[in-house]
């Protein structure tokens, strides 16, 4: 078989006669192990198929029309997990553009602590407790900052230095520059990291019915870090490269850190510490409700603007406000009606946000799934179902999602496949399934 190179493509043609078998093996180096016979190819394919079917058989998937999408997301999450450490990367690619031809190109081949709470929620919902245990061990083993706090992201091997560089020798996907290796966001101040970590600790403790002794110092350190920094501005959940702001989502996640810390302290039996942390949690909540709400009663992006931000939906998902609270309802409906393109959610309006970058971006898949969850929480399950159906139709032919979706072209944008998108899908589907089950019982 002869292989011809045509620009960026390799082509080959081979004629098979009756009874003949052929196979093709692609490798990244001459030293890579590849099958040498058709029988070996068949055996490897069978072993691969058996592994994934057996693994998926361990998961508990609801008997529901959304089951195929939940299964695909479970497989994707597993595929994004590095087995030697238990770390899960945000995506498998670098520099796939959020804006074709633009500069919004990032390296997502790292493990974000922010993803931890959503990852643990998905794994425990699917009863994949072994994977949850492995990820918790990864969190417990990584090196911390001088103040005891977790870095916002790590390499899959736990390394902290993710210095960003640019590959000038690469043209970039579709001519999009730059092509980045590393991610400078690892040095940013993002105050939401502590809440994400502590919510994941509480989730895991509830499911395992124990709080490992080795985790308690880590819990204390994260709570104290949140307690010390919650009044300070930061770069926010979206890692804006503009001026630090008092982002509502960051304040909310600091509240989450103290609130979850209280519950973990109660599990440990430390009433005095729980009381102290509860007082700080109340202070943070009062500050958000005083400075982080606009005249309409809608949670804003940060304290110096009335701009909307989809991260405000986290107030519903983390129980910051009750589902029937008028401010929460107003916030969810404002996002649904004012921060969408053809029903799909933007993370924010780029002309109202100093993110330090230029160029347009697509709607954010994770934010649309967050809206599904939030609509269920405020008692709008039918609106949630309609949006979920649209999101399912927007999936790739293999049932996968990137970070963003261009509603004008139907094109997926950004790194692919995106863990955050699939984690949010599992949670949104779970909330819909539960809501429908409760409606059937009540009816």
N, C-alpha and C positions, 0 to 999 in steps of 0.2 A: 504494500500500500504506500503510495507516494503522497506526501503532504506538501501542499503549496501555500506560501505566505502571500496574502493579498492585503497590503496595508496593515490594519490592525487585526486581521482575521487569518485563521489557518483553515484550509479546506482540504478534504481528501475524498476519494471515491474508490469503492471496491465492489466488485461484482461477486455475488454469492451464487453458487450452484446448488442444486437439490442435495440436501443432506449435510451441507457444510455449515460451520459455525464460525463466527468472528466476534471479536471484542475489541474495545478501544480503552486504553488506560491513560489518563492524564496525570502528570506529576509535575511538581514544582522544582525538582532538581534531578540530576542524573543518579544521585545516591538514594532517591526515594524508593521504598519497597513497593513494588507493583506486582500483580499476578502475572504468571508466565504461561498459564494454560487456561483454556475455557472452563475446565472443571474447577480450577481454583477461583476463577471469577464467580462462577455459580455458587460455590461454597461461601464466599465472602458476602455475596448479596443475600444469601439465605440467613447467614449469621447476623447481618445488620438488621434485616427485617424482623427476625425473631427477637433481637434485643429490644428494639423499639416497641414492638407489640407487647412483650412481657412487661416492659417498664410502664407503658401506658395502662396496662391491666391493673397496676397497683393503685392508680389514681381513682378517686370516686367522682364520676361524672354524672350529673343529674340527667334523668330521662326527660329531655326537653328538646325543643327544636333548635336551641342554641348549643346543644351538645357538640356538634362538629367543630364550631368555632372555639369552644372551650378546650376541646382536645388539641386542636391545632396550636392554641396559645400555650398549653401545657408542654407540648413537644418543643415549641420555640424557646420557652423559658429554660427547659433542660438543655437544649442545644447551645444556649448562651452561657451555660455554667461550666466552669473550669474544675474538673473533678479533683485534681490534687489538693486544692485549697477550699473549694466550695464557693468561691467568688463567682458572681454573675456579672458579665459585662453589659454595658448599656446597648451596645450594638457590635456587630462583627466587622464594621467597615470604618474607614476614615475618609473625610472630605467629600462625601457625596453631597452635592450642594442643596441647601435649603432654598436658594434662589438660583436657578440655572444661569450660569455665567457670572454669578455674583461672588461675594467674599464670605458669605455665611457658611463656611465649610469647616467642620470640626472633626477631631479624632475622638470617637466614642468607644474605643476598645479598652475601657477601664470600668472599674466597679465604683459606682456612686453610692455613698451612704444614704443619700436621699431615697434611693430605690428600695432600701431595706424593708421599710414598713409595708410597701406595696407588694414586695416579693414574698414576705412572710405571710401576709394576708392570703395571697393566691395559693401558696404552697399548703398552708393549713386548711384552706377551704377544700382543696383537692385531696387532703389527707396524705400529702407527700411529706411525711414527717422526717424521713431520713435526710432529704435535701434541705429541709429547714434546719435540722441540727447541724449539718455541715456548714451552712451559711453563718449560723450563729457562732460556730467555732472560728470562722474566718474573722468575724467582727471582734471576737475576744482576743485574737492573736495579733492584730495589726498594731504597729507602733503609733503612739499618740503624740500630740503636740506637747510643748512644755507645760501648758496649763492643764494637761490631762484630757483635753478634748480630742475628738476624732477629726482627722482631716476630712474634707468634703468628698474626696475620692482617692482611690488607690489603684495600683497595678494589680492584676489578677494574682500575682505572687506576693502581694502585700507591700510592694515597694512604694515609697512616698514621692520620690522625685519623678515628676512627669513633665519635665521641661519641654516646652513647645518649640519646634523648629519647622522650617519650611523646605520642602523638596522642590527646588527650582528646576530640577531636571525632568520633572513630571508635568505633563500638560494638564492633568486634572480631568475629571469626568465632564464631558461636554465642553471642555475648554474652561472650566471653572477654576479660578485661582483664588487663594493659594491652596496647595496640597500640604496639609499639616500632619506632623508626627509629634505626639505629645499634646498636652492640653494645659494651657497657662491658667485655667480656672482653678487648678489645684492649690494655687496660692491665694485665692480670693477669700474674703471674709463672707461667709454665708451662714447666717445665724439659724437657719432652719435645720441644719444638720443634727443638732442635739435632739430636737423633737422627733425626727425620723428614727434615730437610733433607739430612743427610749420607748417609742410606740412599738417598735419591733421586739424589744426586750419583753414588754408586757404581753404582747401577743403570744410570744413563744412560751413565756412562763405560764400563762393560762392553759395553753394546750398541753404542755409537758407536765403541768401541775407541780412545778418546782422552780425555784430561782437559784441557779447554780451559785455557789459561794464565790467562785472566781469572777463572776460577772458583777457582784455588788460594788466593788471599787470603781468599775467602769460606769455603772449606773450613777453613783454619787458624783463622779467627775463630770459627766455630761449634764446633770442637773445644775451643778454649781457653775459650769460654764454658761449655760443658758441664763441663769440667775444674774451673772455678772455682765452679760453683753446685751440683754434684751432691749436696753434703752439706746443702744448704739446703732447707727445706720450701717447698711451692708449692701452687697450686690444683688441680693434677692434670689429667689428660686430659679430665675431664668438666666442667672450668671451674667447680668448686664455688664458691659464694659464701659459704661458711663459713670457718672458721679454716684457715690454711695447715697442711698436714700433710706428713709424709715418705711420700708415695705411692710404692708399689712400682713402679707403671707409669712414673712419672717417673724413678726411679733406673734402671730398665731401659732407658729411652730415652736416658739419659745414657751408660749402658754402650754402647748402640748407636752413639752419636756417636763415642765413643773407638774402638770396634771398627772401624767403617767408616772412621774417620780413619786408622787403622793401614793398612788395605788401600789407601786412596787415597795415603798416603805411600809405600807400596811401589810403587805404579804410577808415582809420580813419581820413585822412586829415592832417597828420603830415608830411609835406614835408621836414622839416629840419632833422627829425629823419630818414626818408627814404633816404635822400642824404648821411647821415653819414654811415648808414648801407650798402648802395650800394658800398661805397668806400671799406669797409672791405670785402664785397663779392668779389670784383674785385681782392683784394690782395690775398685772399685764392685761387681763380681760377688760378691766375698767378703762385702761389707757386706750385700748383698741376701740372700744365703743364710744369713747370721747373724741378721739382724733382720727380714727380710721373709717368714719362713716360720713357720707355726704348729706346734703340737705334732704334728699329723697329717702334717706334711711338705707342706702346701699353701701356695702363695703367697697372702699376705693383701693386703687393700686398702692399708693403710698400717702403719707400725711400731707404732702404739698401739692396734691392734684385731686381732681374729681374723675380722672380717667379710670375706666374699668380694667380689671385684670382677671383672667379666668382662674387664677390661683385662689381667688376668694371662694371658689366652690369647695375648697378644703375645709372651710368653716362648717359645711354640712357633713362632710365625710368623717371628720374627726370629732364631731359632737360639740363644737365650740358653742353653737346655739341649737336649741331644740328645733325639730322639723316644723313646728307650727309657729315659730317666732317670726313676727312681721319683718324684721330686718333680714333674716335669712331668706325668707320667701321673696322679698323685694330684690335681694342680691341675685338669687338664682334666676329669676325671671328677667332681670336686667341683662344678665349675661346671655340668656337665650334669645332675647329680642334685639339687643344692641351690639353684641360682640360676636356676630356670626356672619358667615357668607353662605348663602343657600342652605342655611340650617347647620352648617359645620362651624365649630367654635375656633376663633382666633385666640391666641394667648393674651394679646393686647393689641391696640392700634399703634402701629410703628410711628405714626406722625405725632403721637401723644406721649411717646416713651423715649427717653434718652438711653438707648442700649449701646451707644458707641459704634453702631454699624450703619451701613447704607443698604438699600435694596429692599424689595418686597419679600414677604415670606408667605407660605401657605397656611391653611388652617392646621391646628395642632390636633392630631388624632387623640392624644391622651386627654386633652381638654374636652373634646366631644364626648368621650366615655365618662369623664368626670360629671359632665352635665346630665348624662343618663342617670348616674347614681344620685346626683343631687335632686333631680326631678322626682325620683322615687321617694326620697327622704321627705320632701315637702308635700307629698301626697298627690303627685301628678304622674301616675304610672302609665297612663295612656300616651301622654306626650313623650315619656321616656321610651316606651316601646316603639313609637314611630321613628324616633331618632336612632334607636338601636338597629332597626331594620335598614335604615339608610347607611349606617356604618358598616353593617355586614355586607351590603352590596358594594361598598367601596373597597373591600379587601382585594388583594391581588388574586390572580387565578389559583395560587397555592394557599390562599387564606392568610396571607401575611400582611403586615403593616409596616410602613416606614414611620418616620417621626411626624411628617406633615403630609397634607393632601391638598392638591391644587384643584379646587372645585370647578375651575374653568376648563381644564383639560382632562380631569380625571386621573392625573399623574401623581404618583407618590414621590415625595421629595425628602431629602435628608438621608441620614444613615439607615441601613436596612439589614435585617429586620430589627425593629426597635423594641427593646424589652419593656420600656415604660408603656408603650401602646398596648402590648399584649397583657401586661399586668392589670392595666386599667380595664381592659375588656373583661377579664375574669371577674373583677369586682363588680362591674356594672351588670354582667350577666347574672351573678349570684344574687344581687339585690332584686333584679327583676324576677328571677325564679322564686325567691322567698316571698316577694310581694304577691305574686300570682297564687302561690300556695296558700297564703293567709287569706286572700280574697275568696278562694274556693271554700276554705273552711268556714269563713264568716257567712258566705252565701248559702 
